[in-house]
Amino acid sequence: MSATAFKRRSGYEIWPFVKWTLAILATIVAVLPIWWMINVVFSVPGEPVVINPRLWPTSLSSGLDKIHMILTETEYLRAYVVSLLYALLTIGGVVLIGSMAAFEFALFDFPGRRFLFALVMLSLMVPVAVTIIPTYLLTANLGWLNTMQGLVVPGLSSAFGLFLLVQFMRSIPRDMIEAAVLDGAGHFAIYWNIVLPLSRNALITLAILTFMRTWGNYMWPLIVAPSPNMYTVSQVVGLFNSPYSHQTVDVVMTANLLAAVPPLIFFLIFQRKIVEGIAMSGSKG
């Protein structure tokens, strides 16, 4: 065997080991904080987890008692309802508005299409901090402070969602659109009966990503909905994590765990759809 062939064969043998090692390290880095949080929650109150770290929870009943205490003795359930409404309404608006706009940008030509799309993409470069003050002033002038529409409406336009859907819809064959027009289908019928069903993976991807972004949004609800009746889960968790909350570490971790459960469940359920949607948007756009 020549030296070149030996080096090439050695490289092929080492590369799978390197890939698996990196994958395992990335998994440990991602999962360890969540697992440590679970260990803190499901442990006997006052047990020094940091001083005596463990790999497994030690008291299931203690963790369930902490969860029951937070759900019954605080406004956590109200915050859950507000956050779910906030997330679901935002998802519905982003998917509807984004899909209708992407339908026009991807499949039809009209004056100023390239300029308008470039303008929308340019907004991705603008930091949120730059627009948050004028958005707040507009919301306040409309009288939407401490209201659900004040939470939802400013987040209905998603430049990333438009980009994702445009890239996906460009892969739809034009022959299908032309055949529908010849059959007498109207503009909205083409959008509703042809384009939306074919874009299901991209729509699901956008919906789940929007849910995860909205559920964890802290800054905008804190500014536009400071009333305790409109607190979201992120605001309640912020109160638990405050230095002046005087809560024990295990109670704080329980609040954080309850906040992390919905996005984790959604991601685990729709993980394959998210990967497929992003991959197809990038490869077919």
Sequence and secondary structure as in RCSB ss.txt:
>XXXX:A:sequence
MSATAFKRRSGYEIWPFVKWTLAILATIVAVLPIWWMINVVFSVPGEPVVINPRLWPTSLSSGLDKIHMILTETE
YLRAYVVSLLYALLTIGGVVLIGSMAAFEFALFDFPGRRFLFALVMLSLMVPVAVTIIPTYLLTANLGWLNTMQG
LVVPGLSSAFGLFLLVQFMRSIPRDMIEAAVLDGAGHFAIYWNIVLPLSRNALITLAILTFMRTWGNYMWPLIVA
PSPNMYTVSQVVGLFNSPYSHQTVDVVMTANLLAAVPPLIFFLIFQRKIVEGIAMSGSKG
>XXXX:A:secstr
  HHHHHHHHHHHHHHHHHHHHHHHHHHHHHHHHHHHHHHHTS TT  TTTS  SS S HHHHHHHHHHHHHHSS
HHHHHHHHHHHHHHHHHHHHHHHHHHHHHHHH   TTHHHHHHHHHHGGGS HHHHHHHHHHHHHHTT TTSHHH
HHGGGS  HHHHHHHHHHHTTS HHHHHHHHHTT  HHHHIIIIIHHHTHHHHHHHHHHHHHHHHT  HHHHHH 
 SGGG  HHHHHHHHTSTTS   HHHHHHHHHHHHHHHHHHHHHHHHHHHHHHHHHHHH 
